[in-house]
Amino acid sequence: MPEEIEKIGSVSQHRYEQIVAELREVVEQQTRGSFTIGDRALEIEPMRERGGQHAAPGQELFTVRETLFRLAEDIGLAYKTVESARWAASRWPKDKRQAGVSFRVHRILGQIEDEAERFEVIAKPPAGGTRWTVDEANRRLGRQVERPASPKEKITAIHTLARDEEVAAAVTTDFLKRPTVAAKVPAQDKARVVEEFTRDEGAAVTAVTGLLRRPDVAFKAMSDDTARHQVNSAQVERGRQARDDFDRTSPVAPAVRHIDRTVEFLDLITACHSFVAAVGRVVPGLRGRTLGEDERTIVHENVAKMRATLDWIETAVDTGKVDMDDELARLLRGE
């Protein structure tokens, strides 16, 4: 049984190596051609100093652009191609250009400002490799690579692809559906994500309702004084709104209001009776007893509160006005 021949794509390993050798020669020719274009453009228009450095592509003077445009049109290339070739040629003297390194890699590494460092870097392929690649050149400059390898590079690639808000929203939704991904998000970041996602009132209501249905979450949330106060206030306000809506829309509201008034009357009478009965039990117990000065002061303060409260009751009964004035409010607060 013949041995299975290893293939790369649709060709054998041997044929693939032949193709690579052939195309490397083509790339080498292209590199020499690009540098020739750059050298001739540089001869026509030498580099100008701009801010102490050679002007990068896109920063040339108007007269230089006009000349390069004319040259590009005369040889059938794009202006940007000629401009880029000229700049790369200026960064790499002929004796510093490396055989076997593509023109594109030369152009990328040409952005290393320090000349000595630039020439040293291109002469030494990256660790673990035998030759420079475009990705390795971009990696050396801290730029985004076409085939990300490290987690940081993959994250950068994702951010680049998700610059569009709709794409970012779809990607985020998909990622958060993966439990293993969500589990690795720090608690602080999870809280921030929840806050961002619940800026919409409808989403916030749905999220909070679902969370408060979990007893452990509700218990911990209510340990926060502000949260507990907000919940209590919301309950009171919801009750008030429900009562107002009932009073406006229910056909039986007048009858219920009459019953409420009757109940309030009975409650008030009961409170007065309880007060009188309690005092009637307590005061006789003071017979023969002399209270100290501090005790008398406390009793007098409370009697003043009761007297003010009784005046408030009479005003409410006679006029229907239940608002208390500031002085009464302060007195009842003990101020």
N, C-alpha and C positions, 0 to 999 in steps of 0.2 A: 504494500500500500504506500503510494508516494507521500512524502511529508507535505503537510499543509503549508503553503507559502504565505508568510505574513504580508498583509496588504495595508496600505495607507490610502484611504479613499478607494479608488478603483484600480490602483496600480500596485505593483509589488514594491517591496522595500528597496530593491536594487534600482528599479526604474525611478522611484521617488528621489533617490540620491542623485541620479543623473539629472533629473529636472531641477533639483536644488542647485547643483553645480552650474547648470546652464543659466538659470535665472540670477544667480549671484553675479555672473559676468554681465548680464543685462543691467542689473542694478548698479554695478560698478561703472558701466558705461554711462548710465543715466546720471550718476553722481558726478562723473567727470564732465558730462555735458552741462549740468546745472552750474557747476563751479566755473566752467568756461563762460557761460552766460553772465554769471555774477562778476567775473573778472573783467569782461569787456564793458559791462555796465559801469563798473567801478572806474575803469579807465576813462569812460566818457564823462562820468559825474563822480569825482572822488567824494568820500564821505565828508560831511560838514560836522563840525563840533556843535553840540547843542547841550548847554548846561554842563559842559566839561566832559561829555561823553558823546560817542558817535550816535547820531539819531537812529532810533529803532524804526522799523517799517511803520509807515503811517504818520511819521513826524517830520517828513522832509519839507524843505522850503518849496514854495509854489513853482519857482523856476526849475528846480530839480525834477519835480513831478512832471512838468511839461516835457522835459527831455526824455524821461523814462517812459512816458506814455508814447511818445513818438517812436522810441526804440522798440517797445513792445508791439506796436502796430506793424512796424516794418518787418519784424521777424515772426509775426503771427501768434504771439503769446499774450496772455492777460497781463495787465500792468502789475498786479499783485505778485505774479510769478517772477517778473523781472526785478521788482523792488526787493522781494524776499531773497532772491539769489544774490543780488548785489550786497545786501546786508550780511548774509552768511559768508560771502567771500571776504568781506572786510574783517570778519571775526576769526577767519582761519587762513593765515598765510600758507602758501603752497607747501612749505616744508613741514607744516603742522597737521596737514590733512592726513587722515588715517585710511589706508587701503582696507577694503572690506567693511568699512563703516558707511552706511547709506547717507545720502545728502540730507535726508530728513533728520537723522540723528545728529549730524553736524549742526543743523540749524537749531535744534532744541538745545543742545549743550552749548551752543554759541551764546545763550543767554546768561551763562555764568560770567559775572562781571570781572572777577579777578583773572587776568590773562594767564598768569602762571598756573593757577588752579585749573583753568579751562584746559590748557594743553596737557596737564598731568592727568586729569580725569579721563579724557578720551583715549589716552594711551593704555589705560588699565580697565578692561571689561569688569563688570560687576562681579562680586564674589559668587562663585558657584557657576559662572557662565564663561563661555569661550569667546563671545562676541556681544557687541552692543545691540539691543533691540529698542524699538520706539518706546515700548512700555518702560524699560529700564531707564531710558534717558528721561522720560517724564517723571519717573519715580525719583530719580536723582535730584530733580528740581522741585519735588513736592507737588507735582501737578497730577491731575486725574489721569488714570491709565485706562486703556481700552479693555484690558482683561484683569480686573481687580483680583488680588490674591489675599491680602490681609483683611481682617475685619474692618479696619479703619478705611481701607480703599473701597470695600464693598458698601460701607455706610455712605461714603462720599458719592459713589455711583448712584445709590438709591436716592439721595437728596437731589442729585442733578436730574434724574429721570422724573422726580416728583415735584418739580418746580411749579408745574401747572396745578392750581388748587383742586380741580376736580380729580386729577390723577392722585394727588396726595391724599385726598379724602377717601378714595376707593382703596388705596394701598393700606392706609391706616386701619380702615374697617376690616380688611382681610387679615391683617396682622393680629388685631385684637381678638379675632375669632379663634386664634390658636392658643389654647390654654398654656402650653409650655412657654410661649412668648410672653404672655401676660404675667406669668409667674415670675419671670426674670426682671420685670420692671420694678424698681425700688418703690417702697410705699409712698415716699414723698412725691415722686413723679406720678404715681397713680392718682394721688389726691389732686395734683395739678391738672391732670388730664380730665378727671371727672368735673372739676370746676370749669374747665374750658368747654367741655361738651354740654354742660348744663347752663350755659349762659342764656340759651333759649328757655323761656319760662315753661313752655309745655314739656320740654325734655327734663327740666329741673323737677317739676311736679311729679312726673312719672318716676324718676329716679328716687326721689325722696320717699314717695309712697311705698315703693318696693323695698327700700332699705329699712324703713320703720316697721315693716311687717316682720322683720327678723328680730326676735326678742332681745338677743345679745347686743345687736346694734342699737336698738331703741334704748336699752338700759344705759349703755355707755354715752349715747348722745344726750340723754336727759341729765347726765352728771355735769354737763356744761351749763352754767347759770344762764348765759345769754340764750342758748338754744332752748332751755326749758321756759324761759320768759317769753320767747317768741312763739313757742307752741301754745302756751297758755293764752297769750294775747290773741293769737289766731283763733283759738277756740271761742273766746269771748266775742270777737268780731264776727265770726261765722254765725254764732247764735243770734247776735243783734241783727245781722243782715237777714237771717231766716225769719226772725220775728217781724222785721219791717216788711219783708215780702209777703208774709202771711197777712199782716194788717192791711196791705194794699190790695191783695188779690182774692182773699178767701171771703165767701159770702157769709160765713159764720163768725167772722172777726168781731163784729159789734157785740154779739152775745158773749164771746169769750172775754172781751175787754171788760164787760160788766161783771163776769165771774171773777176776773182778776182783781177788779176793784173791791169786790166783796171779800176775797181771800186776803188782800192787803189790809182791809179794815179789821178783819178778824186777827191777823198777825199783829197788828198794832195794839189792839185791845189786849191780846195775850201777853205782849211784851210789857205793857203798862201794869197789868195784873201781876205778872211775875216779879216786876221790880218792887211793887208795893208789898207783895207777900214776903219777898226776901228781906226787905228792910224791916218789916214788922217782926220777923223772927230774930234779926240780928241786934237791933237797937236795944230791946229790953235786956239783952245780955251785958250791956254797959253799966247797969245799975251798980252804984257804989264803987265804980272803977274810974280812976283818974288817968287819962292818957298823957303820955309824955309830949313834950313840945314837937318833936319830929313826927310823932304819930298824928297829932292834931293837924299839923301842916299838911300831911298827906291826905287826911280825911277832908279838910277844907278844899284842897285842890280838886279832889274827886267830886265833892258836892258842887263846886263851881261848874265842873264839866256836866254833871247831871242837870243842873239848873239851866245851863245853856242849851243842853239837848232838849229839855222840856219846852223851852221857848221855841226851839226849831220845830218841834212836833206841832205846837199850837199854830205856828205860822203856816206850816204845810197843810194842816187840816183846814184852816180858815181861808187860805188863798190858793192852795194847790201848787205853790212854789216850793220846790224841795232843794233848791240851790242853797248851800250854806255860805255865809260870808267868810272873808279871810280870817277874821278874828276867831270865829267859831272853829274853823278848820285848824288853825294853829293851836287853839285850846285843846281840841280833841287829840291832836298829835302830841300834846304834852309840851309844846314849845312856850 
